[in-house]
Amino acid sequence: MKNLNKLIMLLTAIFLISCGDKKEEKEQITLEAPETTETRATTSDSNEKMVEISLTGDDQMRFNKKEIRVRAGQTVKLTLEHVGKMEKNVMGHNFVLLSQGTDINQFGQQAVQAANNDYIPQGSSNVIAHTKMIGGGESVTIEFEAPAAGTYDFICSFPGHYAVMRGKFIVE
């Protein structure tokens, strides 16, 4: 009987230890964040003033990032890639960084009238930086200086896309 009690205690201890390990593994899995929600810009050791950002847009009107973080004054090298298959006139995408306080809906309505200018209203003081419009399989790269610290909106200004293709450009 004493041996049976010792065996039960030993099996209970093994069970509790093994459950603890599984719980720990489960916590590690749930703590991992998907890459698609936020990008912290990386810099190379040789040039900390330059940061490279990769952003994609697809045929479902989605950017792969909802948040981009950089430091004030950094040179941003942003590459936008259209990973879909649809042509520019049907499902074109661009990247437009708007100044703080810009009414996105109002800007989007103005952009509809600027088809001949990649849906960027000419003379707009609301645009800090933008790419040209691209279609499926294309990519474009621009460089610009990150503005002052703060939170800015970025959008795709193709008609109707700005309602869902948007994110935050956070300058620290």
Secondary structure as GFF3:
##gff-version 3
##sequence-region A 1 172
A	DSSP	alpha_helix	2	31	.	.	.	ID=ss1
A	DSSP	beta_strand	39	40	.	.	.	ID=ss2
A	DSSP	beta_strand	42	44	.	.	.	ID=ss3
A	DSSP	beta_strand	47	57	.	.	.	ID=ss4
A	DSSP	beta_strand	67	70	.	.	.	ID=ss5
A	DSSP	beta_strand	75	82	.	.	.	ID=ss6
A	DSSP	alpha_helix	88	91	.	.	.	ID=ss7
A	DSSP	beta_strand	96	98	.	.	.	ID=ss8
A	DSSP	alpha_helix	104	112	.	.	.	ID=ss9
A	DSSP	three_ten_helix	115	117	.	.	.	ID=ss10
A	DSSP	beta_strand	127	130	.	.	.	ID=ss11
A	DSSP	beta_strand	139	145	.	.	.	ID=ss12
A	DSSP	beta_strand	150	155	.	.	.	ID=ss13
A	DSSP	three_ten_helix	161	163	.	.	.	ID=ss14
A	DSSP	beta_strand	166	171	.	.	.	ID=ss15
###
